């Protein structure tokens, strides 16, 4: 009887809100009106905590932290790790007034030359190769996406027969203007070799970065790996949202000393890298805000 009463009360309340409102409340635990036009999207706890410490006039609404960074009103939401989680958050944001999404977090670096990519290097992806499992679901649901995205044969197929997974990998891209704003600020704030514009590979399987995997993506001119950017860029294209990623290299898959899965050693530049990335974003926000005008 008690459960029936609870259900009736819940259904009565739902009559007064829209389906979109319900989805936002279910995922972000707040009303759509509490989201700002610019959203910053970290994935891991460390990055979220560093951002929150810099937030002025902080107000918390469920999973959403609102406030000012460099005089610009933003919302900060921790997406959690992986494309499915980012997909849920972006599906919510498209139902709000949000127009710009900035992903800031960590990534793995793929070294060709240690002077090019190292721990603490700031990565701004110019493309994301979509080897995740979420992107194909959206392309299946929205087939027109396949005409807007480039695609290539999976580079891994060069080394061995692919029994499953993505035999064709789509390539998604960030908003070009946002990317250039962050890149310009980074080049003026940091030393030239500290910030790189590279191709990035998005995967769902952190623990499957084998030697063959690293060799294949390196041969395809890919210098970074993450677990979220591909779907962010794809949904930006689909939902007409401006999206971008700025990432700090936290580990070097395949490296004898700084492979996250093979070593306990933490590079001294790992934390500094994410602090540099946060600094670049904060300094860029007034110019990013001008895109809303």
Beta strands, then each sheet from edge to edge (+ up, - down):
strand 1: 38-41
strand 2: 56-61
strand 3: 64-69
strand 4: 72-77
strand 5: 100-109
strand 6: 122-131
strand 7: 150-153
strand 8: 168-172
strand 9: 195-203
strand 10: 224-226
strand 11: 242-251
sheet 1: 2+ 3- 4+ 1+ 5+ 10- 9- 6- 8+ 7-
sheet 2: 2+ 3- 4+ 1+ 5+ 11+
end
